[in-house]
Amino acid sequence: MIRDNLLLIQEKIRLAEIKAGRKADSVKLMAVSKFHPINEIQEAIASGQTLFGENRVQEAKEKFTSLFDTNPSIQLHIIGQLQSNKVKNAVSLASCIQSLDRLDLLKEIEKQASKINKQIEVLFELHTGEESKSGYETLEELEESLEYCASGQTPHVIPKGFMTMAPFTSDESLIRKSFITLREASEKMKKNFPQFSLDELSMGMSGDFEIAIEEGSTLVRVGTAIFGERDYSKK
Ligand SMILES: *Cc1c(COP(=O)(O)O)cnc(C)c1O
C-alpha cells in the first residue's frame, strides 16, 4: 500500500511538473514519517524512497538510528520546530535542518556541528500563512541570519534555501499566496546573497503539493498521502 501511494504521488508530481512547464525530476519527494513506525518506513525504503522527514528529534533518534545502520543511503531532514537543547541530536542525525527560524538556533547549530566537525545543510523557514506559527516572522529577521552566515561565522552550516507551511485552509488562493510569498522572498535573498546556492524551495504537503509545484517548489513534504492518517494516541 505504501508502495502504491508512493507511485501515485510520484505520478502526480510528474503531472504537476508538466503542467507547470517544469523539467522532469525538478521536484524531490520527502516522505514525512512522523508518528509512523519503523516497519512502515522500511516499506517505503524497500520501494525506493530515500528522503525522510521527522518533526521531533527524540522520535527521529529512536527510529532512524537503527534505520541508518541497515540503510546507509537514506537521508533524514528535521522539519519541526526545534528547541535549542535538541540541536545536538538533530545535527548528528540529520543532513538538513529545514526548520531554522531564529538567529539563536543558527548559532547553536553551528556550535554543535563544529563539535562533531560536520557540515550541515539548513533551510530558512519563513512564516507565510495566518494560522501557522513557525518560521521567521519578517524578512528582516531572516536576512539578519543570512548576514550572520555571510560574515563567515558559520563555517559548518550550508544555507540551501527556504521552507514554509501554507495555512490549513480549503481556500486555495490563501495557500497559493503563501507559496508565492516564499518564492518572492527566496528570489530577493538569492539576489542579496549570491555567494550561497539558495535554490531549495521546500513547500507543499499532502493536500497542497500540486499548487506548490506550480509555484516553484523543489521539494514537497508528504506524510498522510504516503503513510495514511497519523495515530496521535500512540505517543
Ligand atoms: C507533518 C508535516 C508535513 C506532512 O504533512 P501531511 O499533510 O501529512 O502530508 C509536512 N511538513 C511539515 C513541516 C510537517 O510538520
The ligand as an SDF file (V2000), in Angstrom:
LIG
                    3D

 15 15  0  0  0  0  0  0  0  0999 V2000
    3.5590   16.7830    9.1850 C   0  0  0  0  0  0  0  0  0  0  0  0
    4.2440   17.7110    8.2650 C   0  0  0  0  0  0  0  0  0  0  0  0
    4.2000   17.5190    6.8720 C   0  0  0  0  0  0  0  0  0  0  0  0
    3.3710   16.4260    6.2040 C   0  0  0  0  0  0  0  0  0  0  0  0
    2.0220   16.7210    6.2900 O   0  0  0  0  0  0  0  0  0  0  0  0
    0.9200   15.8100    5.5370 P   0  0  0  0  0  0  0  0  0  0  0  0
   -0.2610   16.6990    5.4850 O   0  0  0  0  0  0  0  0  0  0  0  0
    0.7080   14.5970    6.3710 O   0  0  0  0  0  0  0  0  0  0  0  0
    1.4560   15.4960    4.1980 O   0  0  0  0  0  0  0  0  0  0  0  0
    4.9330   18.4030    6.0830 C   0  0  0  0  0  0  0  0  0  0  0  0
    5.6570   19.4030    6.6070 N   0  0  0  0  0  0  0  0  0  0  0  0
    5.7240   19.6180    7.9340 C   0  0  0  0  0  0  0  0  0  0  0  0
    6.5550   20.7300    8.4430 C   0  0  0  0  0  0  0  0  0  0  0  0
    5.0100   18.7920    8.7950 C   0  0  0  0  0  0  0  0  0  0  0  0
    5.0590   19.0360   10.1120 O   0  0  0  0  0  0  0  0  0  0  0  0
  1  2  1  0
  2  3  1  0
  2 14  2  0
  3  4  1  0
  3 10  2  0
  4  5  1  0
  5  6  1  0
  6  7  2  0
  6  8  1  0
  6  9  1  0
 10 11  1  0
 11 12  2  0
 12 13  1  0
 12 14  1  0
 14 15  1  0
M  END
$$$$
